[in-house]
């Protein structure tokens, strides 16, 4: 069996939409919430004939990837996160680019010679790579009205990926992929008033309205750090709220802390838009941290390490 393994956010889902529109294939879908990225370890290698892996860190999947390659299973891997050492294997075809201004869907778009570029534009907007999204849209003469819709679509699909478990999400990522791949053109979602776009739009607006109750721990000309409660709506908005704050204050770093049940925080961190680097360097100084240069996170930051985290990020960008 072929396995499609992908991140449950906009970039992962819409990268796979592009690939399967261009190259239809029966596959087993393996995905999860945004932070569920150690996905290759979940595969039963005896069932695998080949694997496509999208938008999950090779560094975090090193053992699973090594096992697949040792078993001579072909793997096509596209990503823009930290890689660690990339295996040298005839069974691995990889497209890896760590540039802060690209994402997996943009890399897939290039791989497919822009066959489904509208989906790539939506994904780039969803990953808060607005300049890259606009550049691609301009290249293909996409109207401003259509860009506005694609931006909203990308944001809503990305928003849907954040949660502690699948139960926090409005739509499981695998189900959302199956729905979206049924549309050859994402603009068709706008015309279908019963489409998933409008379902996610309503949910997004309600959850973002709740974010007004966030607690502010730190706010200066370098960084802003806010805290959200241990609620499903808060986990859903943690990533898109960080992007929204970054767009409002592009010279500042932003961290959104969401309370966990065990006296720790889940951290969603954004480097300044004007200086899209270092987010991974900051977060990987903490045990459960990871990510990429422009955006990273920490799965469990102990509450007693909050002051250290704030000191670390402000020192990095000072």
SULNORWO-V567705 format. One line per field, one symbol per residue. psi: psi as a letter, one per 40 degrees, with the letter a starting at -180 (. if undefined). Layout:
# SULNORWO-V567705
psi = ???
This chain:
# SULNORWO-V567705
psi = ihhhhiieadddddddddddddghhhihhhaaidegegddeeihddehdihhhhfhhddefdddddddddefhhhhhhieihdahhigheehhihhheheeiiddddddddeffdfddddddddddefgddddddddddefhiddddddddddddddddeehididddidhhddddddddeehdhdeddddgeeidddddddddddddddeeeihhdhhaedihhihiigidddddedddddddddddgeeiihhhhhhieffiihhhhhihdeggiedddddeeidfiiaiddhaihdghideeddddddddddde.
